[in-house]
Amino acid sequence: MTVRDAETAPLDPLPRSIRPAADSSRAAAPSDEGLASPRADQPTPPARPSRRASGGTPWWTTPASSPAGLPPSGPPVASADQNATVPLGKKAGRKPRKPVDENAIAPLAGKPGRTAPRKPVDQNATTPLGGSSRSAGSVVAGAGSAASTNSSATSTSLPRPTSTGRAEKAPARAQSTLRAAVRERRRYEKSEARRFTQRSRRRRMAWLISGASVAALVVVVLLAAYSPLLAVRTVAVEGLSRLDPATVTTALDDQLGRPLALVDYGAIERDLAQFSYIESYSVEARPPDTLAVRIVERRPVAQLQTDAGFNLIDAAGVTVQQSPERIAGFPVLDLTGTEIGSPGFRAAAAVLMSLPDALITQVDRISGTTPDSVTMVFTGAGQRVVWGDAEDSDLKARILERLIATQDPSLPVEYDVSSPQSPVIR
């Protein structure tokens, strides 16, 4: 069989060791003489067997014939284990089974087909702390017998040395770190709470300050109202000329001992109403213990003659004093044809209020039937004054004083100052 015949010979898909025995009905292979090549220098290749089964035997189970003296056609078939099992779904004999190396290293995890080369192991080597226990060179030399029983050897590592002191301090250190973290978290939360509540805290502070101010004011008022340190110990009466100050002070003794803020002004008004000379008054508290009373007295201008005697009255017609006899120093007001409060009465009272004290003491009688017919009579010789109305009373009073100075008081003279620009003496 030539090289060409070997190349064209069909391949046997199954090894000879597992090939079934040839059926007796299979046709015999042709002899060498029947396969002679028509060419003299080259033998004729053997005829290919038919793909159809002969006698029920598949064509691939029939061994191929080869010429005499030549080895069988096709690649050499490796010896196979008789007890081997053909994988399901795979063609047997397609790839020969490789021998297993007992000292081979198992493939690395996650990288199939790659194996790390085996390295010599130093028996005196020390495993570094924290190092991986899965080292390629950590296999002890004496573990070769144990590794030969398994297809993939596992690496072993020396025990990791531990520190007893460090292991004991680890929980305490962890607790300390946890406490520090908790404290830092609380500090941060407090700072954030202060930042977000700054406006409300300012508003609360303003309300607190306002409330404290109001409370302080109330306390001061209460102390001023009820404290005995500000009680009345002295009553000062001012503005009296006709009334006795001691009499008025005695009438106000019921206010002594009272706090200045609790002085009874109604009681003061009732106490002063009994004095007819008092026209008006005002009360002033002078801390720490003085109560001052300013009084405006009534000014008497004339007296009225009644059946009981004489009544001293002021410009408003209020009786200031009563006396059975005539009161010296005041003229008698003649109400013939008029009454108290009439226009003639008010005009006569206004004329008397404008006269100076030196002239009013010389007036014996005054009348005012109408507002523009006010007349007066002096004491002594009975000199008479025609005044007219109450207008320009101050000017008329000055002119009258100069006219009286030019005349003899003992002569009955009449002065007419109703027109001050042209006074007349009769």
KOLDRENNU-669018 format. One record per residue (C-alpha): residue in three letters; x, y, z. Coordinates in Angstrom, 3 decimals. Layout:
N
+------+----------+----------+----------+
! fike !        x !        y !        z !
+------+----------+----------+----------+
!  Ala !        X !        Y !        Z !
...
+------+----------+----------+----------+
END
This chain:
426
+------+----------+----------+----------+
! fike !        x !        y !        z !
+------+----------+----------+----------+
!  Met !    0.000 !    0.000 !    0.000 !
!  Thr !    1.493 !    3.261 !   -1.027 !
!  Val !    1.302 !    6.677 !    0.603 !
!  Arg !   -1.451 !    7.641 !   -1.743 !
!  Asp !   -3.436 !    4.589 !   -0.796 !
!  Ala !   -3.036 !    5.475 !    2.893 !
!  Glu !   -4.306 !    8.988 !    2.290 !
!  Thr !   -7.399 !    7.799 !    0.479 !
!  Ala !   -8.193 !    4.962 !    2.834 !
!  Pro !  -11.303 !    5.532 !    5.043 !
!  Leu !  -10.761 !    6.282 !    8.736 !
!  Asp !  -12.089 !    3.907 !   11.300 !
!  Pro !  -14.279 !    5.873 !   13.772 !
!  Leu !  -14.015 !    3.341 !   16.578 !
!  Pro !  -10.938 !    1.836 !   18.157 !
!  Arg !  -10.300 !   -1.766 !   17.445 !
!  Ser !  -10.505 !   -2.668 !   21.127 !
!  Ile !  -14.147 !   -1.695 !   21.303 !
!  Arg !  -15.078 !   -2.631 !   17.757 !
!  Pro !  -17.738 !   -5.402 !   17.613 !
!  Ala !  -16.892 !   -8.699 !   16.042 !
!  Ala !  -17.266 !   -8.980 !   12.268 !
!  Asp !  -20.416 !  -10.521 !   11.057 !
!  Ser !  -19.997 !  -13.771 !    9.215 !
!  Ser !  -22.238 !  -12.530 !    6.470 !
!  Arg !  -19.924 !   -9.572 !    5.747 !
!  Ala !  -18.241 !   -9.853 !    2.384 !
!  Ala !  -14.583 !  -10.720 !    2.405 !
!  Ala !  -12.056 !   -8.115 !    1.509 !
!  Pro !  -10.782 !   -8.306 !   -2.010 !
!  Ser !   -7.368 !   -9.740 !   -2.526 !
!  Asp !   -4.335 !   -7.965 !   -3.736 !
!  Glu !   -4.638 !   -9.449 !   -7.135 !
!  Gly !   -8.122 !   -8.001 !   -7.609 !
!  Leu !   -6.881 !   -4.556 !   -6.680 !
!  Ala !   -4.120 !   -4.401 !   -9.185 !
!  Ser !   -3.636 !   -0.977 !  -10.683 !
!  Pro !   -3.894 !   -0.640 !  -14.440 !
!  Arg !   -0.621 !    1.291 !  -14.269 !
!  Ala !    2.433 !   -0.850 !  -14.032 !
!  Asp !    4.390 !    1.442 !  -11.782 !
!  Gln !    1.663 !    2.120 !   -9.274 !
!  Pro !   -0.685 !   -0.277 !   -7.539 !
!  Thr !   -4.401 !    0.275 !   -7.690 !
!  Pro !   -5.956 !    1.581 !   -4.420 !
!  Pro !   -8.378 !   -0.696 !   -2.714 !
!  Ala !  -12.016 !   -0.213 !   -3.361 !
!  Arg !  -14.016 !    1.555 !   -0.679 !
!  Pro !  -16.548 !   -0.581 !    1.063 !
!  Ser !  -20.177 !    0.132 !    0.461 !
!  Arg !  -21.952 !    2.367 !    3.023 !
!  Arg !  -24.868 !   -0.008 !    2.979 !
!  Ala !  -24.764 !   -2.663 !    5.649 !
!  Ser !  -24.062 !   -6.205 !    4.510 !
!  Gly !  -25.771 !   -8.771 !    6.546 !
!  Gly !  -27.146 !   -6.105 !    9.049 !
!  Thr !  -23.657 !   -4.912 !   10.089 !
!  Pro !  -22.837 !   -1.162 !    9.713 !
!  Trp !  -20.095 !   -0.315 !    7.333 !
!  Trp !  -18.086 !    1.507 !    9.953 !
!  Thr !  -17.808 !   -1.670 !   12.025 !
!  Thr !  -16.052 !   -3.568 !    9.185 !
!  Pro !  -12.279 !   -3.493 !    9.548 !
!  Ala !  -10.467 !   -2.026 !    6.617 !
!  Ser !   -8.258 !   -4.356 !    4.670 !
!  Ser !   -4.733 !   -3.477 !    3.804 !
!  Pro !   -2.295 !   -4.959 !    1.369 !
!  Ala !   -0.100 !   -7.730 !    2.433 !
!  Gly !    2.913 !   -6.700 !    4.332 !
!  Leu !    1.595 !   -3.200 !    5.174 !
!  Pro !    0.150 !   -1.999 !    8.391 !
!  Pro !   -3.492 !   -1.155 !    8.579 !
!  Ser !   -4.552 !    2.125 !    6.985 !
!  Gly !   -5.308 !    5.228 !    9.083 !
!  Pro !   -3.531 !    6.767 !   12.048 !
!  Pro !   -2.284 !    4.532 !   14.785 !
!  Val !   -4.833 !    3.796 !   17.461 !
!  Ala !   -3.803 !    4.391 !   21.057 !
!  Ser !   -4.321 !    1.715 !   23.560 !
!  Ala !   -7.428 !    2.270 !   25.583 !
!  Asp !   -8.668 !    1.140 !   28.928 !
!  Gln !  -11.108 !   -1.730 !   28.567 !
!  Asn !  -13.194 !   -0.437 !   31.519 !
!  Ala !  -13.492 !    3.113 !   30.225 !
!  Thr !  -16.950 !    4.546 !   29.767 !
!  Val !  -17.896 !    6.335 !   26.608 !
!  Pro !  -19.436 !    9.803 !   27.405 !
!  Leu !  -23.050 !   10.221 !   26.388 !
!  Gly !  -23.652 !   12.347 !   23.353 !
!  Lys !  -19.990 !   12.169 !   22.297 !
!  Lys !  -18.365 !    9.962 !   19.732 !
!  Ala !  -16.024 !    7.401 !   21.223 !
!  Gly !  -12.449 !    7.392 !   20.147 !
!  Arg !  -12.590 !   10.958 !   18.749 !
!  Lys !   -9.922 !   12.220 !   21.211 !
!  Pro !   -7.675 !    9.825 !   23.130 !
!  Arg !   -7.788 !    9.966 !   26.884 !
!  Lys !   -4.737 !   11.711 !   28.365 !
!  Pro !   -2.864 !   10.113 !   31.210 !
!  Val !   -3.375 !   11.787 !   34.606 !
!  Asp !   -0.377 !   13.242 !   36.343 !
!  Glu !   -0.552 !   12.413 !   40.020 !
!  Asn !    1.607 !   15.407 !   40.997 !
!  Ala !   -0.267 !   17.952 !   38.863 !
!  Ile !   -1.683 !   21.109 !   40.527 !
!  Ala !   -5.394 !   21.773 !   40.319 !
!  Pro !   -6.415 !   24.620 !   37.957 !
!  Leu !   -6.674 !   28.074 !   39.494 !
!  Ala !  -10.177 !   29.144 !   40.573 !
!  Gly !  -12.034 !   31.079 !   37.906 !
!  Lys !   -9.430 !   30.272 !   35.187 !
!  Pro !  -10.126 !   26.818 !   33.746 !
!  Gly !   -7.334 !   25.084 !   31.955 !
!  Arg !   -4.582 !   27.140 !   33.625 !
!  Thr !   -2.488 !   25.470 !   36.267 !
!  Ala !    0.195 !   27.022 !   38.364 !
!  Pro !    3.597 !   25.401 !   38.161 !
!  Arg !    4.577 !   23.490 !   41.172 !
!  Lys !    7.229 !   25.254 !   43.240 !
!  Pro !    9.609 !   23.696 !   45.706 !
!  Val !    8.510 !   24.109 !   49.297 !
!  Asp !   10.872 !   25.365 !   51.969 !
!  Gln !   10.269 !   23.345 !   55.120 !
!  Asn !   11.683 !   26.132 !   57.335 !
!  Ala !    9.724 !   28.932 !   55.718 !
!  Thr !    7.312 !   30.980 !   57.914 !
!  Thr !    3.937 !   32.028 !   56.664 !
!  Pro !    3.673 !   35.892 !   56.753 !
!  Leu !    0.956 !   37.442 !   58.970 !
!  Gly !   -2.186 !   38.327 !   57.078 !
!  Gly !   -0.986 !   36.330 !   54.057 !
!  Ser !   -3.323 !   34.131 !   52.074 !
!  Ser !   -3.522 !   30.507 !   53.069 !
!  Arg !   -4.144 !   29.591 !   49.434 !
!  Ser !   -0.510 !   29.718 !   48.288 !
!  Ala !    0.872 !   27.628 !   45.449 !
!  Gly !    4.087 !   26.886 !   47.319 !
!  Ser !    2.596 !   26.106 !   50.714 !
!  Val !    2.354 !   22.364 !   50.189 !
!  Val !    4.494 !   20.425 !   52.589 !
!  Ala !    6.858 !   17.905 !   51.083 !
!  Gly !    5.529 !   15.133 !   53.273 !
!  Ala !    2.008 !   15.571 !   51.968 !
!  Gly !    2.826 !   14.027 !   48.580 !
!  Ser !    1.292 !   10.686 !   49.510 !
!  Ala !   -1.965 !   12.323 !   50.538 !
!  Ala !   -2.067 !   14.443 !   47.361 !
!  Ser !   -1.618 !   11.371 !   45.150 !
!  Thr !   -5.050 !   10.010 !   46.162 !
!  Asn !   -6.927 !   13.051 !   44.777 !
!  Ser !   -7.018 !   14.357 !   41.209 !
!  Ser !   -6.647 !   18.041 !   42.341 !
!  Ala !   -4.389 !   18.828 !   45.296 !
!  Thr !   -5.364 !   21.477 !   47.860 !
!  Ser !   -2.781 !   23.796 !   49.348 !
!  Thr !   -2.183 !   23.964 !   53.082 !
!  Ser !   -0.868 !   26.859 !   55.158 !
!  Leu !    0.787 !   27.168 !   58.494 !
!  Pro !   -1.354 !   28.401 !   61.421 !
!  Arg !   -1.431 !   32.213 !   61.773 !
!  Pro !    0.132 !   33.412 !   64.992 !
!  Thr !   -2.266 !   35.525 !   67.128 !
!  Ser !   -1.529 !   38.153 !   69.754 !
!  Thr !   -3.393 !   37.736 !   73.033 !
!  Gly !   -2.921 !   41.370 !   74.141 !
!  Arg !   -4.122 !   42.789 !   70.840 !
!  Ala !   -7.152 !   40.505 !   70.848 !
!  Glu !   -8.063 !   41.651 !   74.348 !
!  Lys !   -7.736 !   45.359 !   73.472 !
!  Ala !   -9.808 !   45.124 !   70.310 !
!  Pro !  -13.277 !   45.201 !   72.019 !
!  Ala !  -12.265 !   48.092 !   74.281 !
!  Arg !  -10.907 !   50.018 !   71.301 !
!  Ala !  -14.096 !   49.389 !   69.360 !
!  Gln !  -16.220 !   50.604 !   72.293 !
!  Ser !  -14.092 !   53.765 !   72.584 !
!  Thr !  -14.450 !   54.464 !   68.868 !
!  Leu !  -18.220 !   53.954 !   69.086 !
!  Arg !  -18.558 !   56.327 !   72.032 !
!  Ala !  -16.502 !   58.985 !   70.232 !
!  Ala !  -18.714 !   58.640 !   67.150 !
!  Val !  -21.869 !   58.950 !   69.265 !
!  Arg !  -20.520 !   62.081 !   70.966 !
!  Glu !  -19.597 !   63.629 !   67.631 !
!  Arg !  -23.038 !   62.835 !   66.255 !
!  Arg !  -24.769 !   64.421 !   69.232 !
!  Arg !  -22.569 !   67.516 !   68.957 !
!  Tyr !  -23.418 !   67.847 !   65.286 !
!  Glu !  -27.148 !   67.430 !   65.918 !
!  Lys !  -27.058 !   70.094 !   68.637 !
!  Ser !  -25.251 !   72.551 !   66.351 !
!  Glu !  -27.773 !   71.930 !   63.585 !
!  Ala !  -30.673 !   72.379 !   66.003 !
!  Arg !  -29.220 !   75.696 !   67.199 !
!  Arg !  -28.750 !   76.860 !   63.619 !
!  Phe !  -32.312 !   76.050 !   62.549 !
!  Thr !  -33.879 !   77.496 !   65.741 !
!  Gln !  -31.912 !   80.746 !   65.828 !
!  Arg !  -34.856 !   82.913 !   64.714 !
!  Ser !  -37.263 !   81.293 !   67.154 !
!  Arg !  -34.724 !   81.683 !   69.965 !
!  Arg !  -34.341 !   85.399 !   69.156 !
!  Arg !  -38.116 !   85.819 !   69.106 !
!  Arg !  -38.363 !   83.956 !   72.404 !
!  Met !  -35.627 !   86.172 !   73.869 !
!  Ala !  -37.491 !   89.327 !   72.785 !
!  Trp !  -40.680 !   88.043 !   74.407 !
!  Leu !  -38.787 !   87.172 !   77.571 !
!  Ile !  -37.220 !   90.646 !   77.753 !
!  Ser !  -40.597 !   92.319 !   77.194 !
!  Gly !  -42.246 !   90.145 !   79.813 !
!  Ala !  -39.441 !   90.820 !   82.279 !
!  Ser !  -39.775 !   94.581 !   81.701 !
!  Val !  -43.523 !   94.490 !   82.259 !
!  Ala !  -43.076 !   92.372 !   85.374 !
!  Ala !  -40.437 !   94.773 !   86.708 !
!  Leu !  -42.770 !   97.732 !   86.066 !
!  Val !  -45.597 !   95.995 !   87.880 !
!  Val !  -43.325 !   95.281 !   90.826 !
!  Val !  -42.232 !   98.925 !   90.960 !
!  Val !  -45.855 !  100.094 !   90.855 !
!  Leu !  -46.817 !   97.714 !   93.620 !
!  Leu !  -43.904 !   98.836 !   95.752 !
!  Ala !  -44.825 !  102.471 !   95.154 !
!  Ala !  -48.452 !  101.813 !   95.983 !
!  Tyr !  -48.126 !   99.686 !   99.089 !
!  Ser !  -44.665 !  100.338 !  100.426 !
!  Pro !  -44.635 !  102.227 !  103.760 !
!  Leu !  -41.440 !  103.950 !  102.686 !
!  Leu !  -43.499 !  106.207 !  100.387 !
!  Ala !  -46.266 !  107.009 !  102.893 !
!  Val !  -47.483 !  110.591 !  103.524 !
!  Arg !  -45.824 !  112.129 !  106.604 !
!  Thr !  -46.136 !  115.839 !  105.771 !
!  Val !  -48.998 !  117.959 !  104.317 !
!  Ala !  -47.858 !  121.307 !  102.850 !
!  Val !  -50.576 !  123.955 !  102.187 !
!  Glu !  -49.662 !  126.836 !   99.851 !
!  Gly !  -51.398 !  130.030 !   98.482 !
!  Leu !  -53.360 !  131.151 !  101.565 !
!  Ser !  -53.722 !  134.844 !  102.488 !
!  Arg !  -57.085 !  135.122 !  104.275 !
!  Leu !  -57.360 !  131.538 !  105.602 !
!  Asp !  -55.228 !  130.105 !  108.394 !
!  Pro !  -52.824 !  127.416 !  106.988 !
!  Ala !  -52.903 !  125.449 !  110.252 !
!  Thr !  -56.673 !  125.123 !  109.994 !
!  Val !  -56.455 !  123.741 !  106.466 !
!  Thr !  -53.602 !  121.358 !  107.447 !
!  Thr !  -55.626 !  120.008 !  110.348 !
!  Ala !  -58.500 !  119.343 !  107.989 !
!  Leu !  -56.187 !  117.177 !  105.835 !
!  Asp !  -54.744 !  115.048 !  108.647 !
!  Asp !  -56.680 !  111.984 !  107.511 !
!  Gln !  -54.229 !  111.592 !  104.610 !
!  Leu !  -51.238 !  111.048 !  106.866 !
!  Gly !  -49.802 !  107.537 !  106.753 !
!  Arg !  -51.254 !  106.718 !  103.358 !
!  Pro !  -48.934 !  105.738 !  100.465 !
!  Leu !  -48.524 !  108.564 !   97.985 !
!  Ala !  -50.048 !  106.410 !   95.225 !
!  Leu !  -53.129 !  105.714 !   97.361 !
!  Val !  -54.005 !  109.263 !   98.412 !
!  Asp !  -57.797 !  109.741 !   98.535 !
!  Tyr !  -58.479 !  112.810 !   96.379 !
!  Gly !  -62.210 !  112.581 !   97.000 !
!  Ala !  -61.619 !  112.950 !  100.746 !
!  Ile !  -59.388 !  115.980 !  100.122 !
!  Glu !  -62.134 !  117.620 !   98.060 !
!  Arg !  -64.664 !  117.048 !  100.832 !
!  Asp !  -62.296 !  118.468 !  103.459 !
!  Leu !  -61.608 !  121.668 !  101.484 !
!  Ala !  -65.236 !  122.273 !  100.527 !
!  Gln !  -65.945 !  123.624 !  103.996 !
!  Phe !  -63.737 !  126.656 !  103.338 !
!  Ser !  -65.676 !  129.244 !  101.321 !
!  Tyr !  -62.597 !  131.309 !  100.576 !
!  Ile !  -61.073 !  128.455 !   98.512 !
!  Glu !  -61.891 !  128.902 !   94.827 !
!  Ser !  -59.726 !  126.038 !   93.477 !
!  Tyr !  -56.887 !  123.769 !   94.578 !
!  Ser !  -54.341 !  121.242 !   93.251 !
!  Val !  -52.584 !  118.313 !   94.927 !
!  Glu !  -48.999 !  117.243 !   94.241 !
!  Ala !  -47.197 !  114.172 !   95.619 !
!  Arg !  -43.558 !  114.870 !   96.435 !
!  Pro !  -41.658 !  111.676 !   97.178 !
!  Pro !  -40.747 !  110.286 !   99.462 !
!  Asp !  -43.320 !  111.489 !  102.070 !
!  Thr !  -44.746 !  114.966 !  101.264 !
!  Leu !  -48.236 !  115.868 !  100.026 !
!  Ala !  -48.415 !  119.464 !   98.709 !
!  Val !  -51.785 !  121.292 !   98.345 !
!  Arg !  -51.912 !  124.576 !   96.359 !
!  Ile !  -55.008 !  126.696 !   97.075 !
!  Val !  -56.423 !  129.633 !   95.093 !
!  Glu !  -58.553 !  131.816 !   97.356 !
!  Arg !  -61.617 !  133.713 !   96.320 !
!  Arg !  -61.318 !  137.520 !   96.098 !
!  Pro !  -64.230 !  139.331 !   97.764 !
!  Val !  -65.334 !  142.441 !   95.859 !
!  Ala !  -68.495 !  143.673 !   97.631 !
!  Gln !  -71.007 !  142.953 !  100.328 !
!  Leu !  -74.730 !  142.619 !  100.177 !
!  Gln !  -77.035 !  143.977 !  102.853 !
!  Thr !  -79.639 !  141.450 !  104.012 !
!  Asp !  -82.094 !  141.182 !  106.884 !
!  Ala !  -79.600 !  139.089 !  108.842 !
!  Gly !  -76.646 !  141.362 !  108.217 !
!  Phe !  -74.066 !  141.595 !  105.504 !
!  Asn !  -72.764 !  138.866 !  103.146 !
!  Leu !  -69.314 !  139.248 !  101.620 !
!  Ile !  -69.312 !  138.014 !   97.998 !
!  Asp !  -66.782 !  137.592 !   95.199 !
!  Ala !  -67.077 !  138.425 !   91.492 !
!  Ala !  -69.158 !  135.282 !   90.899 !
!  Gly !  -71.655 !  136.152 !   93.664 !
!  Val !  -70.439 !  133.406 !   96.012 !
!  Thr !  -70.772 !  134.293 !   99.657 !
!  Val !  -67.398 !  134.224 !  101.278 !
!  Gln !  -68.241 !  135.529 !  104.688 !
!  Gln !  -71.344 !  136.468 !  106.699 !
!  Ser !  -71.494 !  139.075 !  109.381 !
!  Pro !  -74.281 !  140.760 !  111.307 !
!  Glu !  -72.438 !  144.044 !  110.946 !
!  Arg !  -70.900 !  145.747 !  107.963 !
!  Ile !  -67.474 !  144.434 !  107.023 !
!  Ala !  -64.901 !  147.187 !  106.726 !
!  Gly !  -62.923 !  147.640 !  103.540 !
!  Phe !  -65.617 !  146.464 !  101.101 !
!  Pro !  -68.281 !  148.592 !   99.299 !
!  Val !  -71.987 !  147.824 !   99.458 !
!  Leu !  -73.449 !  146.570 !   96.196 !
!  Asp !  -76.866 !  148.125 !   95.438 !
!  Leu !  -79.008 !  145.545 !   93.650 !
!  Thr !  -81.955 !  147.932 !   93.035 !
!  Gly !  -83.398 !  147.012 !   89.684 !
!  Thr !  -81.012 !  144.007 !   89.249 !
!  Glu !  -79.958 !  140.742 !   90.872 !
!  Ile !  -76.956 !  138.483 !   91.349 !
!  Gly !  -75.842 !  137.079 !   88.033 !
!  Ser !  -77.490 !  139.782 !   85.861 !
!  Pro !  -75.461 !  141.756 !   83.237 !
!  Gly !  -75.498 !  144.872 !   85.469 !
!  Phe !  -74.159 !  142.770 !   88.400 !
!  Arg !  -71.362 !  141.283 !   86.265 !
!  Ala !  -70.386 !  144.749 !   84.956 !
!  Ala !  -70.232 !  146.222 !   88.498 !
!  Ala !  -68.200 !  143.227 !   89.732 !
!  Ala !  -65.759 !  143.603 !   86.779 !
!  Val !  -65.276 !  147.295 !   87.631 !
!  Leu !  -64.507 !  146.467 !   91.275 !
!  Met !  -61.981 !  143.742 !   90.189 !
!  Ser !  -60.077 !  146.317 !   88.075 !
!  Leu !  -59.733 !  148.921 !   90.850 !
!  Pro !  -56.531 !  148.967 !   92.854 !
!  Asp !  -56.699 !  148.368 !   96.598 !
!  Ala !  -56.148 !  152.083 !   97.363 !
!  Leu !  -59.330 !  153.058 !   95.471 !
!  Ile !  -61.539 !  150.140 !   96.454 !
!  Thr !  -61.197 !  151.041 !  100.137 !
!  Gln !  -62.555 !  154.526 !   99.375 !
!  Val !  -65.691 !  153.258 !   97.586 !
!  Asp !  -68.743 !  153.312 !   99.844 !
!  Arg !  -71.465 !  152.143 !   97.432 !
!  Ile !  -71.662 !  150.870 !   93.815 !
!  Ser !  -74.633 !  150.205 !   91.565 !
!  Gly !  -75.120 !  148.837 !   88.085 !
!  Thr !  -78.677 !  148.873 !   86.862 !
!  Thr !  -77.488 !  148.335 !   83.273 !
!  Pro !  -74.126 !  147.140 !   81.946 !
!  Asp !  -73.155 !  150.668 !   80.724 !
!  Ser !  -74.454 !  152.690 !   83.708 !
!  Val !  -72.086 !  151.723 !   86.525 !
!  Thr !  -71.679 !  154.482 !   89.160 !
!  Met !  -69.770 !  154.715 !   92.463 !
!  Val !  -69.923 !  156.956 !   95.538 !
!  Phe !  -66.843 !  157.616 !   97.682 !
!  Thr !  -66.780 !  157.989 !  101.427 !
!  Gly !  -66.278 !  161.348 !  103.076 !
!  Ala !  -67.698 !  164.294 !  101.109 !
!  Gly !  -69.657 !  161.915 !   98.881 !
!  Gln !  -67.780 !  162.432 !   95.635 !
!  Arg !  -69.440 !  160.615 !   92.745 !
!  Val !  -67.845 !  158.702 !   89.774 !
!  Val !  -69.596 !  157.987 !   86.477 !
!  Trp !  -67.867 !  154.911 !   85.106 !
!  Gly !  -70.010 !  153.780 !   82.224 !
!  Asp !  -69.383 !  150.193 !   81.022 !
!  Ala !  -66.664 !  147.766 !   82.040 !
!  Glu !  -64.505 !  148.313 !   78.941 !
!  Asp !  -61.071 !  149.951 !   79.393 !
!  Ser !  -61.453 !  149.596 !   83.163 !
!  Asp !  -57.678 !  149.618 !   83.759 !
!  Leu !  -57.218 !  152.863 !   81.803 !
!  Lys !  -60.173 !  154.467 !   83.553 !
!  Ala !  -58.773 !  153.514 !   86.951 !
!  Arg !  -55.411 !  155.244 !   86.245 !
!  Ile !  -57.151 !  158.350 !   84.940 !
!  Leu !  -59.413 !  158.462 !   88.015 !
!  Glu !  -56.433 !  158.301 !   90.379 !
!  Arg !  -54.861 !  161.355 !   88.713 !
!  Leu !  -58.117 !  163.308 !   88.750 !
!  Ile !  -58.688 !  162.658 !   92.480 !
!  Ala !  -55.171 !  163.877 !   93.182 !
!  Thr !  -55.999 !  167.277 !   91.664 !
!  Gln !  -59.151 !  167.882 !   93.711 !
!  Asp !  -59.949 !  168.600 !   97.341 !
!  Pro !  -61.420 !  165.471 !   99.018 !
!  Ser !  -63.760 !  167.572 !  101.114 !
!  Leu !  -65.539 !  169.040 !   98.108 !
!  Pro !  -68.483 !  167.175 !   96.505 !
!  Val !  -67.061 !  166.610 !   93.051 !
!  Glu !  -68.247 !  164.325 !   90.207 !
!  Tyr !  -65.695 !  162.551 !   87.942 !
!  Asp !  -66.882 !  161.329 !   84.537 !
!  Val !  -64.486 !  158.738 !   83.037 !
!  Ser !  -67.002 !  157.006 !   80.773 !
!  Ser !  -64.915 !  158.345 !   77.888 !
!  Pro !  -61.287 !  157.977 !   79.072 !
!  Gln !  -59.944 !  160.020 !   76.146 !
!  Ser !  -61.886 !  163.068 !   77.435 !
!  Pro !  -62.514 !  162.844 !   81.213 !
!  Val !  -64.703 !  165.513 !   82.830 !
!  Ile !  -64.793 !  166.915 !   86.352 !
!  Arg !  -68.016 !  168.609 !   87.479 !
+------+----------+----------+----------+
END
